[in-house]
Every structure is written in C-alpha cells, then in structure tokens.
Amino acid sequence: MMSATSPLSQALRWKKHFAHKIVWITGASSGIGEQLAGMLSSLGARLILSARSAPGLERVRNNLPHPEHARILPLDLEQLDTLPARAAAAESLFGPIDILINNAGLAVRDYILNTTFDIDQKLMKINYFGPMIITKAVLKRMVERGQGQIVAVSSLSAKYGVPRTAAYAASKHALQGFFECLRTEITMPGISFTIIIPGIIKTDITAHALMGDGSRHGVVEQSFREGYPLEKAAFKIIKAIALKKEEQFVGGKEGFTLWIYRLSPYFFTRFIRNHPLKKFRRLMQWLKGGKKLSPQRQ
Ligand SMILES: NC(=O)c1ccc[n+]([C@@H]2O[C@H](COP(=O)([O-])OP(=O)(O)OC[C@H]3O[C@@H](n4cnc5c(N)ncnc54)[C@H](OP(=O)(O)O)[C@@H]3O)[C@@H](O)[C@H]2O)c1
C-alpha cells in the first residue's frame, strides 16, 4: 500500500497539472526517465517514451500504471538528421506536445587527453545538439499555440568542471547556456522552461558511461550506489515542473558544492581537482561529525 508520505502520494498533489497532458520524455528506458514515466502515468499524463532501446521502452511501458495511455517512440539522439522527423512523429501520436522533458543523456568517465574527438562529438550530439533540435521542433508548435513547457535535465557538471568529465561537462554547459538564452527570447506567459540540476542520483549512469576510447565504463560508482533515491528525485522534478520553476537542484548534500563554487571558484577548483567524489564524501562525513560534536561542546 502507498504510504501518505511516499514520493508518489506527495506527487499526487500535482495531478491537476499533468492529467491528460501529452508529455514526451526522452531517456525513458532507465533511471530518472523511467521513474518519471511511472509517476506521470499515475498522475494521468499521456506519455511518449523515447530512447534508443525499443525493448527497454516496451518494458517500461508495460510496467506503467496506465500503459494504455503511453506510446513508445524509439530514437537515437546521435542521429541528428532523423530528429525533426521523430519530433513530427511524436506530435502525430496524441497531438501537440504539452510538456517535453529532455532527459536522455550519456556520461563520460575519462581524462581529456585520453578522450578521442569522436567521443567528444558523440557527447555533444546526445547531450546538446539532439535535445536542441527536438526542442526547436516542439517549440515552434508551442509558440503557435501560446502554451507549453520544456524541461532540460542538466547537471552539476553544467556549473563547474571536475576531472574525467570534460566531454560530458562541456555538453551540459552548452545545454544550460541554450536554455538560459531560450527563456530570455521566448517570454510568452503560456510557455515556460525548467532546468533541472540533478546531484548524485541513484541510477546506473556511471555504468552506462563511456571511456575516452568509446568502451563502456561499466561500473556503478560508489557515490551513485549510495546516491539520492530515484523516487524522491522524480517527485522533486515533477514538483519543479508543476510549479514552473526556472531552475531546480535535485539531490542530497552535494548541492552544497553549488554554494561553495559560487563563494570561491578558486578554492573550489583546488579542492575538487583530485578525487573529487572521495573528497566530497570526506567533507560530508566531517560536516556530519561536526554536527554530532556541537551538543557536547555546549
Ligand atoms: N544520475 C545522476 O546522478 C545524474 C546527475 C546529473 C545529471 N543526470 C542526467 O540525468 C539524465 C538521466 O540520467 P540517468 O541517471 O537516468 O541515467 P541512465 O539510467 O543512464 O539513463 C539515460 C537514458 O538516456 C538514454 N540515452 C542514452 N543515449 C541515448 C541516445 N543516443 N539517444 C536517445 N536516448 C539515449 C538511455 O536509453 P538508451 O540506452 O536505451 O538509449 C537512458 O534511457 C541524463 O541527462 C543525465 O546526464 C543524472
């Protein structure tokens, strides 16, 4: 039975915003996208689920509370030429898109000098050019209708650089910049843009990530195994969309890094440059320890 405090029961509060809306989610075959699909189906949305893997999308669709209100639309964001036609196909399934969630993404886990130009380009296509093409296609219809919402799932890597993520960070910086410009250009009251900044969410993103030579990283890193719960993350994303937030961090204590970076980019860059996740874990342990010590000090 669903508890009253579960993320899903809290999300039901936003049902009015999503019921009968046509929501296109990219990257719906796993992780954050899969979780969003499940919750949005419970909230009565009509869903279009996209990713490369058709069997993966079928599995997600079959597990939805209302599979009859969902369609799958396989696509590969790297195949840029195919995307305008995919966007037209998406609009032909239920009608014009009300909410587009650009969630699909691929990470890289390697040093700049080990990363081939092919991989740099691949990341830019999947994380930036692909979502940009889809966004432009869907946005045209939204502008004609004077309504719609577009979401970009960005990253902390869109805010600052850490080692072994350059191709990914560059692509997420580009996505972030594109969406920041969009909201200065398209100012119609019925159209809004939400940028989601996930922290470290408990998904297999690091296992799916590529090494610089194109091979699979293949390992779910410890910080992600112990990451922010997926269901809570999906709820926070849904809440941010319902409230039409311009930007929302979603995650745990790693959100602190945004403040540290803003306060002192110089200090932060030196702190983060070697083994950032290990250092971050140590900082968190120290902060937790600090909290425990304070009552004894009084
Ligand atoms: N988990 C985190 O801590 C975290 C942190 C910051 C940002 N994010 C962002 O959150 C989003 C979701 O990530 P996740 O954690 O849920 O990872 P995930 O489980 O690896 O999901 C990635 C999704 O993107 C799809 N995808 C990958 N390449 C694609 C391509 N060429 N064309 C179309 N779809 C493609 C994958 O499906 P197929 O393989 O079937 O194509 C999958 O559905 C990503 O944009 C990621 O950058 C996640």
The ligand as an SDF file (V2000), in Angstrom:
LIG
                    3D

 48 52  0  0  0  0  0  0  0  0999 V2000
   22.1120   10.0600  -12.1410 N   0  0  0  0  0  0  0  0  0  0  0  0
   22.6940   11.1890  -11.8360 C   0  0  0  0  0  0  0  0  0  0  0  0
   23.2770   11.3380  -10.7430 O   0  0  0  0  0  0  0  0  0  0  0  0
   22.6830   12.3560  -12.7810 C   0  0  0  0  0  0  0  0  0  0  0  0
   23.3970   13.5010  -12.3920 C   0  0  0  0  0  0  0  0  0  0  0  0
   23.3920   14.6060  -13.2430 C   0  0  0  0  0  0  0  0  0  0  0  0
   22.6700   14.5770  -14.4140 C   0  0  0  0  0  0  0  0  0  0  0  0
   21.9880   13.4410  -14.7650 N   0  0  0  0  0  0  0  0  0  0  0  0
   21.2580   13.4660  -16.0450 C   0  0  0  0  0  0  0  0  0  0  0  0
   20.0010   12.8430  -15.8910 O   0  0  0  0  0  0  0  0  0  0  0  0
   19.6050   12.2820  -17.1450 C   0  0  0  0  0  0  0  0  0  0  0  0
   19.1440   10.8480  -16.9240 C   0  0  0  0  0  0  0  0  0  0  0  0
   20.2520   10.0790  -16.4900 O   0  0  0  0  0  0  0  0  0  0  0  0
   20.1140    8.7580  -15.5920 P   0  0  0  0  0  0  0  0  0  0  0  0
   20.8860    8.9820  -14.3670 O   0  0  0  0  0  0  0  0  0  0  0  0
   18.7150    8.3340  -15.5090 O   0  0  0  0  0  0  0  0  0  0  0  0
   20.9960    7.7430  -16.4650 O   0  0  0  0  0  0  0  0  0  0  0  0
   20.6160    6.4410  -17.3120 P   0  0  0  0  0  0  0  0  0  0  0  0
   19.9010    5.4510  -16.4810 O   0  0  0  0  0  0  0  0  0  0  0  0
   21.8890    6.0380  -17.9700 O   0  0  0  0  0  0  0  0  0  0  0  0
   19.5870    6.9700  -18.4100 O   0  0  0  0  0  0  0  0  0  0  0  0
   19.9910    7.5830  -19.6050 C   0  0  0  0  0  0  0  0  0  0  0  0
   18.8580    7.4930  -20.6080 C   0  0  0  0  0  0  0  0  0  0  0  0
   19.2540    8.1620  -21.8130 O   0  0  0  0  0  0  0  0  0  0  0  0
   19.0350    7.3030  -22.9150 C   0  0  0  0  0  0  0  0  0  0  0  0
   20.0070    7.5630  -23.9650 N   0  0  0  0  0  0  0  0  0  0  0  0
   21.3570    7.4380  -23.9090 C   0  0  0  0  0  0  0  0  0  0  0  0
   21.9060    7.6900  -25.0920 N   0  0  0  0  0  0  0  0  0  0  0  0
   20.8810    7.9850  -25.9400 C   0  0  0  0  0  0  0  0  0  0  0  0
   20.8080    8.3060  -27.3200 C   0  0  0  0  0  0  0  0  0  0  0  0
   21.9050    8.3300  -28.1200 N   0  0  0  0  0  0  0  0  0  0  0  0
   19.5840    8.5620  -27.8610 N   0  0  0  0  0  0  0  0  0  0  0  0
   18.4710    8.5010  -27.0940 C   0  0  0  0  0  0  0  0  0  0  0  0
   18.4870    8.1780  -25.8050 N   0  0  0  0  0  0  0  0  0  0  0  0
   19.6790    7.9190  -25.2320 C   0  0  0  0  0  0  0  0  0  0  0  0
   19.1880    5.8980  -22.3560 C   0  0  0  0  0  0  0  0  0  0  0  0
   18.4690    4.9350  -23.0960 O   0  0  0  0  0  0  0  0  0  0  0  0
   19.0840    4.0050  -24.2650 P   0  0  0  0  0  0  0  0  0  0  0  0
   20.4020    3.4950  -23.7780 O   0  0  0  0  0  0  0  0  0  0  0  0
   18.0350    2.9430  -24.4500 O   0  0  0  0  0  0  0  0  0  0  0  0
   19.1960    4.8810  -25.4470 O   0  0  0  0  0  0  0  0  0  0  0  0
   18.5090    6.0700  -20.9850 C   0  0  0  0  0  0  0  0  0  0  0  0
   17.1050    5.9330  -21.1290 O   0  0  0  0  0  0  0  0  0  0  0  0
   20.8010   12.4300  -18.0740 C   0  0  0  0  0  0  0  0  0  0  0  0
   20.6350   13.5560  -18.9080 O   0  0  0  0  0  0  0  0  0  0  0  0
   21.9570   12.6690  -17.1230 C   0  0  0  0  0  0  0  0  0  0  0  0
   23.0000   13.4050  -17.7260 O   0  0  0  0  0  0  0  0  0  0  0  0
   21.9780   12.3390  -13.9850 C   0  0  0  0  0  0  0  0  0  0  0  0
  1  2  1  0
  2  3  2  0
  2  4  1  0
  4  5  1  0
  4 48  2  0
  5  6  2  0
  6  7  1  0
  7  8  2  0
  8  9  1  0
  8 48  1  0
  9 10  1  0
  9 46  1  0
 10 11  1  0
 11 12  1  0
 11 44  1  0
 12 13  1  0
 13 14  1  0
 14 15  2  0
 14 16  1  0
 14 17  1  0
 17 18  1  0
 18 19  2  0
 18 20  1  0
 18 21  1  0
 21 22  1  0
 22 23  1  0
 23 24  1  0
 23 42  1  0
 24 25  1  0
 25 26  1  0
 25 36  1  0
 26 27  1  0
 26 35  1  0
 27 28  2  0
 28 29  1  0
 29 30  1  0
 29 35  2  0
 30 31  1  0
 30 32  2  0
 32 33  1  0
 33 34  2  0
 34 35  1  0
 36 37  1  0
 36 42  1  0
 37 38  1  0
 38 39  2  0
 38 40  1  0
 38 41  1  0
 42 43  1  0
 44 45  1  0
 44 46  1  0
 46 47  1  0
M  CHG  2   8   1  16  -1
M  END
$$$$
